[in-house]
Amino acid sequence: MATNLPRYLMQNEPVHTGETSGRKVRFSVIDKTILNAAKTIKSVYVQAENATAGGVLHSMHPKVKFFALIFMAVIISLVNNLAGQMCISVFVFILVLMGRINIPGMYKKVLFLAFFFGFFVVFPASLNVISPGKVVLNLVSLDQSYQFWIYHIPQNIGFTSEGVQVVGLIFLRVWNSVSFSILIMLTTSFPAFIKSFKLVGVPDTFLMVITLAYKYIFILSRTIEETYLALKSRLFQNPGNGQLRKLISGRVFFMFKRSVAQYENTYFAMVSRGYSGQIMPEPPQPLTTRDYMAIGIVVVFGIAVKFI
Amino acid sequence: MHIPDGYLSPQTYLPLMGVFVAVTAVAVKKVKLDFSARYIPYLGMAAAFSFIVMMFNLPIPGGTSGHAVGSAVIALLFGPWAAVVAVSVALIIQALVFGDGGITAIGANCFNMAIFMPFVAHYLFKLFSVNPKRKTKVFVAAFISGYFSLVLTAILTAVEFGIQPLIASDAEGKPLYCPYDLSVAIPVMAIEHLVLFGIVEGLITALIVRYFLKSDPGLIFALRIRKGMQHD
């Protein structure tokens, strides 16, 4: 998909591990922080850029997407069979195709999160040490079974069908919820999405806090990146961990002062525009027939998949 | 520490969401009383700061580096009630924009890291009733507050995971959500936080508090209330 993002934002930076004379030097804490700040800025940019593209999902009312996100998250958590979860995966994939977004980029992120949280963490549960049941694939045979306090190690350790099903179910749940939430966020402007929290009774003041925080995060991340680049350019030798800890604590203090200055400036700007503590929400945009149809499709699909 | 979707049953995430909503409503009212019209930009700033504090990597003695969850240091700098709102907003943005933590688990994550952890950190620090002039004691109190608040939060999270096989299984007894019971979840979470992540959290909390104490002690809420001062 064509995008207006600058090319340097779309490229993956090569990771410099600083290999010297065959010995790998660890990423410095300064580089890690620069990388963290840059990743945040990139995520905000990519999200904002994608949200303005002209796809079918982009033109839907944010309230519809908020409702769909909450409804589908609950449905995904309630569907307890693999077939139902697979149907949801297909449904989300169809929506992704309609969404005119960078599909490989999106699924790369989904795969990373689903692999780590949905597979790596729960993988031991597929073994009979955690999930007792009929062993379908034996891995190790011990001389005898062991009992340590409350822990039982069976004589034959292997995968059980019950364990594999549990891991499969959690993997698909994580996969589906991550892919659906990323899809929604990539096709919706964040401030517009936040306003739709009102559907569940979230007060305007809290929404204003989230919107301001989101903007501050972007500004402060840029400041961190710039301050750290300046710090890095002034360091011509390793200052030592103790000195580095002092330097970084100083940067945190500096960021705190910048945050306070930012908040005071924002407050005075708000006061000069007539703010006196009361939020005046914008009048809500009405839903169209297409929005109601979208709600209908999501609700019918959710209920159908729950009862598969 | 961020719980993803799929690990908690509705019997767990719905009540935790309810508690989160109720406590956050009280927290917003408390901060509004202290800051009047300024409370919205103040909380926005506190939320952004609690988000960015996680970006800072610090070298830890022993050759490694790490970053803090940040709830303890935010509670000590801003006070526990402002920390409730600030950390909650940061967690909501993380879940929505960065995919850290699940949508159904937002209530649980906010309950653990934005309510439980800041209050534990605040009361642990208060327990020492530290004199701001005794810098080493402030450092130790901040370390203990960061260390134990994270370890206890990890154990709370482990309990939430560990009760899943007991409260949400199918007819054959197969777990439908987190498959690890309390005998697995608690030792795993407690040990890794006792020996590694807790130390990182404690050190980062202590180092930041020490720097603030040296540069502008009036900015530390936990020391201001000791002297009977109000916010700002």
Interface residues (C-beta under 8 A of the other chain):
Chain A: R26 V29 K32 T33 N36 A37 T40 S43 V44 Q47 L69 I70 A73 V74 I76 S77 L78 N80 K109 L113 F117 G118 V122 A125 I130 S131 I150 Y151 E162 G163 Q165 V166 V167 L169 I170 R173 V174 S177 V178 S181 I182 M185 F190 F193 P203 T205 F206 M208 V209 I210 T211 L212 A213 Y214 K215 Y216 I217 L220 S221 I224 N241 L244 R245 K246 I248 S249 G250 R251 V252 F253 M255 F256 S259 V260 Q262 Y263 E264 T266 Y267 M270 V271 Y275 S276 G277 I279
Chain B: P4 D5 G6 Y7 L8 S9 P10 Y13 T24 V28 K32 S36 A37 R38 Y39 I40 P41 Y42 L43 G44 M45 A46 A47 A48 F49 F51 I52 V53 M54 M55 F56 N57 L58 P59 P61 S65 H67 L77 V85 V89 A90 I92 I93 A95 L96 V97 F98 G99 G102 I103 T104 D170 E172 K174 P175 L176 Y177 C178 P179 Y180 S183 V184 L207 I208 R210 Y211 F212 S215 D216 L219
